[in-house]
Amino acid sequence: MLVPFVVFVLYFLSISIYVVAKLYLVKAETARVDREAETISKSITANDENLKRFILSKFILGKIEALNNDKFPYSDYLNQLVGFMPAGVVLNNVDFSDKSWISVSASIPGVNPLKTLEELLSSVDKGSSGAFGEIFSEGISRDVSGLYNAKLQFGIKKNGGK
């Protein structure tokens, strides 16, 4: 009768030791996880100011971009106007006072650049993919020095041809 009792006690002690060892390992793992959580929390807190600055900067840049998109694209239209002009043609006056039209005065050095300009502008009238849908010539005159002065009106397509 003593042997089964001793076996039972030994079994109970071994199970108890196993449970205590597992509890100790779980406690050590919990302490390690707590230390990692504290380190992560400190890191997040330290980066919180940088994160706030980043979000604020991103918001400000978004607002600036929205404002820039709402502006009238003067430089885009000027670049397209200059692209239409043959070599030697000088833009004297560009008037953006009406958002749907651009008035242009140009000095043209001779007949050949004038013909080239007329050909380029007639191709625009036929429906090119640029920002201008219509072009009207108010008049072309020749001054004493031999320069041709052209006054043109460029009609801007709806949404700027986009």
Summary of the structure (lengths in Angstrom):
residues: 162
radius of gyration: 40.3
end to end distance: 99.3
largest distance: 137.3
contacts: 368
relative contact order: 0.09
helix: 61%
strand: 23%
